[in-house]
C-alpha cells in the first residue's frame, strides 16, 4: 500500500540528479564551443576524422617514402673540391662561349682608352674558393705574364708630374676585348701580399661575368707555370714602395725609395746582375 509512493519519490529524486548532470554536461560543452570559433571546432573534428582513417588504414607506423630527386643547378660539393684540385673546375656553361680574345698591349692602350673609359663597369672579386680566389696575387701575376705577356697598364705608366692619387691606381691591369666587342679588365686585388684578382666587364654582361672570368682565365687557374716579371707596388698602409716580382727562382718584395715614375716600368735585373 505504501510501495508506490516510496518508489515515486525515489524515481523523482533520480531524475532530478540526472537532469543536473546532463545540464552540467551541456553547459560545459557550450562553454567549450564558446571558447573557440565554429570553424576551429569543425577543423579540429575534421583532422580527428582524417587521423582515425589513416590509423585504420596504415596502423601506427607509416612506410618511409623514397627520396624525391630534385635537379640542382649547381653541384656545390664539386665546386668545393675544385678549390683543391683545379682539374675539377666545371666546364664553361653554354651561356657564354669564348670565340676570340684580344689582349690590349701597352703600346696600343691609347687607341682603346675611350672604349674602356666609357664602359659602365661591373666587378667580381675573390668571392669563391677556386685557385683564382685563393692563390697569392703575385703568383697569379706571374701566370698572367706567361699566358698573355706584360700587363696593359701598371704603376710605371703614371705621369710623374701630376699629383699621385694612389687610391685611383693599382699594381697592374690587363685589358681584353672578348668576341670582338666585350671589354674586360683583370686587376690585382690589393697588391702582392693579398690573394685573388678583380675582374670587370660592362654592366650589361653582369649575369655572365663569373662565366667570362672562369673561361678567360682557365689556363691561369690550372697551369702552375710562372714567367719572371717585376712591378712597382705602393703599400698605403706601410707608406712604402716595393719592387715586387719573380726572378725565375723565387718571388721577391724589396722595399725601395720612391721611384722616378717618369722612367716607366722597372726592369728585371739579369741573372747574376
C-alpha positions as CSV (number, residue, x, y, z in Angstrom):
1,X,0.0,0.0,0.0
2,X,2.9,2.3,0.7
3,X,5.3,0.9,-2.0
4,X,4.3,3.1,-5.0
5,X,4.5,6.4,-3.1
6,X,8.0,5.5,-2.0
7,X,9.1,4.3,-5.4
8,X,7.7,7.5,-7.0
9,X,9.7,9.6,-4.6
10,X,12.9,7.7,-5.5
11,X,12.3,8.0,-9.2
12,X,11.7,11.7,-8.9
13,X,15.0,12.1,-7.0
14,X,16.9,10.1,-9.7
15,X,15.5,12.2,-12.5
16,X,16.5,15.4,-10.7
17,X,20.1,14.2,-10.2
18,X,20.4,13.1,-13.8
19,X,19.0,16.3,-15.0
20,X,21.5,18.3,-13.0
21,X,24.4,16.2,-14.5
22,X,23.0,16.5,-18.1
23,X,22.7,20.2,-17.6
24,X,26.2,20.5,-16.4
25,X,27.5,18.5,-19.4
26,X,25.6,20.6,-21.9
27,X,26.7,23.7,-20.1
28,X,30.4,22.6,-20.3
29,X,30.1,21.8,-24.0
30,X,28.6,25.2,-24.7
31,X,31.4,26.8,-22.8
32,X,34.0,24.7,-24.8
33,X,32.4,25.8,-28.1
34,X,32.2,29.4,-27.0
35,X,35.9,29.5,-26.3
36,X,36.6,28.5,-29.9
37,X,35.1,29.7,-33.1
38,X,32.8,27.4,-35.0
39,X,35.4,27.0,-37.9
40,X,38.1,25.9,-35.4
41,X,35.8,23.3,-33.9
42,X,34.9,22.0,-37.4
43,X,38.6,21.9,-38.4
44,X,39.6,20.0,-35.3
45,X,36.8,17.5,-35.8
46,X,37.9,17.0,-39.5
47,X,41.5,16.5,-38.5
48,X,40.4,13.9,-36.0
49,X,38.4,12.0,-38.6
50,X,41.3,12.1,-41.0
51,X,43.6,10.8,-38.3
52,X,41.3,8.0,-37.5
53,X,41.0,7.0,-41.1
54,X,44.8,7.0,-41.6
55,X,45.4,4.9,-38.5
56,X,42.7,2.5,-39.6
57,X,44.4,2.0,-43.0
58,X,48.1,2.0,-42.0
59,X,48.2,1.4,-38.3
60,X,50.5,3.3,-36.0
61,X,53.5,3.1,-38.4
62,X,53.8,4.5,-41.9
63,X,56.2,3.1,-44.5
64,X,59.1,5.5,-45.4
65,X,58.8,7.2,-48.8
66,X,61.7,7.1,-51.2
67,X,63.6,10.5,-51.6
68,X,62.3,12.6,-54.4
69,X,65.1,13.5,-56.8
70,X,65.4,17.3,-57.1
71,X,67.5,18.7,-60.0
72,X,70.3,21.1,-58.9
73,X,71.7,24.0,-60.9
74,X,75.0,23.8,-59.1
75,X,77.0,20.9,-57.7
76,X,78.2,22.6,-54.5
77,X,80.4,19.6,-53.5
78,X,82.2,19.6,-56.9
79,X,82.7,23.4,-56.6
80,X,84.2,23.0,-53.1
81,X,86.5,20.2,-54.3
82,X,87.6,22.4,-57.3
83,X,89.2,24.7,-54.8
84,X,91.7,22.0,-54.0
85,X,92.0,20.4,-57.5
86,X,91.8,22.8,-60.4
87,X,91.1,19.9,-62.8
88,X,87.7,19.6,-61.3
89,X,86.7,23.1,-62.4
90,X,83.4,22.8,-64.2
91,X,83.3,23.5,-68.0
92,X,82.1,26.9,-69.1
93,X,78.3,27.0,-69.3
94,X,76.5,27.4,-72.6
95,X,75.5,30.9,-71.6
96,X,79.0,32.2,-72.7
97,X,81.2,30.9,-75.4
98,X,84.7,32.5,-75.8
99,X,85.1,32.8,-79.6
100,X,88.1,35.1,-79.6
101,X,90.1,37.4,-77.3
102,X,92.5,40.3,-77.8
103,X,95.0,41.4,-75.2
104,X,95.5,45.2,-75.4
105,X,99.2,45.8,-75.4
106,X,100.8,48.7,-73.6
107,X,101.7,50.5,-76.8
108,X,98.1,50.1,-78.1
109,X,96.4,51.4,-74.9
110,X,95.8,54.9,-76.1
111,X,93.8,53.7,-79.1
112,X,91.5,51.8,-76.7
113,X,91.3,54.3,-73.9
114,X,88.0,55.8,-75.0
115,X,86.4,52.4,-75.5
116,X,87.3,51.3,-72.0
117,X,86.8,54.7,-70.2
118,X,83.1,54.9,-71.4
119,X,82.3,51.5,-70.1
120,X,80.0,51.2,-67.0
121,X,81.8,48.5,-65.1
122,X,80.5,45.6,-63.1
123,X,83.1,43.9,-60.8
124,X,83.6,40.5,-59.2
125,X,86.4,39.8,-56.7
126,X,87.6,36.8,-54.7
127,X,84.2,35.5,-53.7
128,X,84.8,31.8,-54.1
129,X,87.3,29.1,-53.2
130,X,88.9,28.4,-56.5
131,X,92.6,28.9,-57.3
132,X,91.7,32.2,-58.9
133,X,90.4,33.4,-55.5
134,X,92.9,31.7,-53.1
135,X,96.3,32.0,-54.8
136,X,98.6,34.9,-53.9
137,X,98.2,37.8,-56.4
138,X,101.9,37.7,-57.1
139,X,101.6,34.1,-58.3
140,X,98.6,34.9,-60.5
141,X,100.6,37.9,-61.9
142,X,103.4,35.5,-63.0
143,X,100.9,33.2,-64.6
144,X,99.2,36.1,-66.4
145,X,102.7,37.1,-67.7
146,X,103.2,33.6,-69.0
147,X,99.8,33.3,-70.7
148,X,99.3,36.9,-72.0
149,X,102.5,38.8,-71.7
150,X,103.1,42.1,-69.8
151,X,100.1,44.0,-68.4
152,X,98.4,46.7,-70.3
153,X,99.0,49.2,-67.5
154,X,101.0,49.4,-64.3
155,X,102.1,52.0,-61.7
156,X,105.0,52.6,-64.1
157,X,102.7,54.4,-66.5
158,X,101.7,57.2,-64.1
159,X,102.5,60.7,-65.1
160,X,105.3,61.7,-62.7
161,X,104.4,65.4,-62.7
162,X,100.8,65.0,-61.7
163,X,99.6,64.5,-58.2
164,X,99.7,60.8,-57.3
165,X,96.3,59.8,-56.0
166,X,97.2,56.2,-55.1
167,X,93.5,55.2,-54.5
168,X,92.9,55.5,-58.2
169,X,95.7,53.2,-59.2
170,X,96.5,49.6,-58.9
171,X,99.6,47.5,-59.2
172,X,98.8,46.1,-62.7
173,X,95.9,45.9,-65.1
174,X,95.2,43.7,-68.1
175,X,92.7,44.9,-70.8
176,X,91.0,42.4,-73.0
177,X,88.4,42.5,-75.8
178,X,86.4,39.3,-75.9
179,X,84.5,38.2,-79.0
180,X,85.4,41.5,-80.7
181,X,83.1,43.6,-78.6
182,X,83.2,42.8,-74.8
183,X,85.6,44.8,-72.7
184,X,87.2,43.0,-69.7
185,X,89.7,44.2,-67.2
186,X,91.8,41.9,-64.9
187,X,93.4,43.6,-62.0
188,X,95.3,42.9,-58.8
189,X,93.0,42.8,-55.7
190,X,95.3,44.6,-53.2
191,X,98.9,44.1,-54.2
192,X,101.3,41.2,-54.0
193,X,100.6,40.5,-50.3
194,X,96.9,39.7,-51.0
195,X,95.1,36.9,-52.8
196,X,93.0,36.7,-55.9
197,X,92.1,39.0,-58.8
198,X,89.4,41.5,-59.6
199,X,87.7,41.0,-63.0
200,X,85.3,43.6,-64.5
201,X,83.2,43.9,-67.6
202,X,80.4,46.1,-68.9
203,X,77.4,46.0,-66.6
204,X,75.1,44.6,-69.2
205,X,77.2,41.4,-69.1
206,X,76.9,41.2,-65.3
207,X,75.0,38.0,-65.3
208,X,77.7,36.1,-67.1
209,X,80.7,37.8,-65.6
210,X,81.7,34.8,-63.5
211,X,81.5,32.5,-66.5
212,X,83.5,35.0,-68.5
213,X,86.2,35.1,-65.8
214,X,86.5,31.3,-65.5
215,X,86.6,30.8,-69.2
216,X,89.2,33.5,-70.0
217,X,91.4,32.7,-67.0
218,X,91.1,28.9,-67.1
219,X,94.8,28.5,-68.1
220,X,95.9,30.8,-65.3
221,X,93.9,28.8,-62.8
222,X,95.1,25.3,-64.0
223,X,98.7,25.7,-65.0
224,X,101.4,26.2,-62.3
225,X,104.0,27.7,-64.7
226,X,105.1,31.3,-63.8
227,X,107.2,33.6,-66.0
228,X,109.6,36.2,-64.5
229,X,108.4,39.7,-64.1
230,X,108.8,42.9,-62.0
231,X,106.4,45.6,-60.9
232,X,106.3,48.6,-58.7
233,X,103.9,48.4,-55.7
234,X,103.0,51.0,-53.1
235,X,101.6,50.0,-49.7
236,X,99.5,52.8,-48.5
237,X,99.2,51.2,-45.0
238,X,103.0,50.9,-44.7
239,X,103.8,54.1,-46.7
240,X,106.4,52.1,-48.5
241,X,107.3,51.4,-52.2
242,X,108.4,48.0,-53.3
243,X,109.9,46.3,-56.3
244,X,107.9,43.1,-56.5
245,X,108.1,40.1,-58.8
246,X,109.5,36.7,-59.7
247,X,113.2,36.4,-60.8
248,X,112.9,32.9,-62.2
249,X,113.8,31.2,-58.9
250,X,111.7,32.9,-56.2
251,X,109.2,35.7,-55.5
252,X,110.6,38.9,-54.0
253,X,109.3,42.1,-52.4
254,X,112.0,44.6,-51.9
255,X,111.4,47.9,-50.1
256,X,112.8,50.8,-52.2
257,X,112.8,54.6,-52.1
258,X,110.0,56.3,-54.1
259,X,110.9,55.6,-57.8
260,X,111.0,58.1,-60.6
261,X,107.9,57.0,-62.4
262,X,108.8,59.2,-65.4
263,X,111.2,56.4,-66.3
264,X,108.3,54.0,-66.7
265,X,108.2,50.4,-65.5
266,X,111.0,48.8,-63.6
267,X,113.3,46.4,-65.2
268,X,114.2,42.9,-64.1
269,X,117.9,42.5,-63.5
270,X,119.5,39.7,-65.5
271,X,120.6,36.6,-63.5
272,X,123.7,37.4,-61.6
273,X,123.4,41.1,-62.4
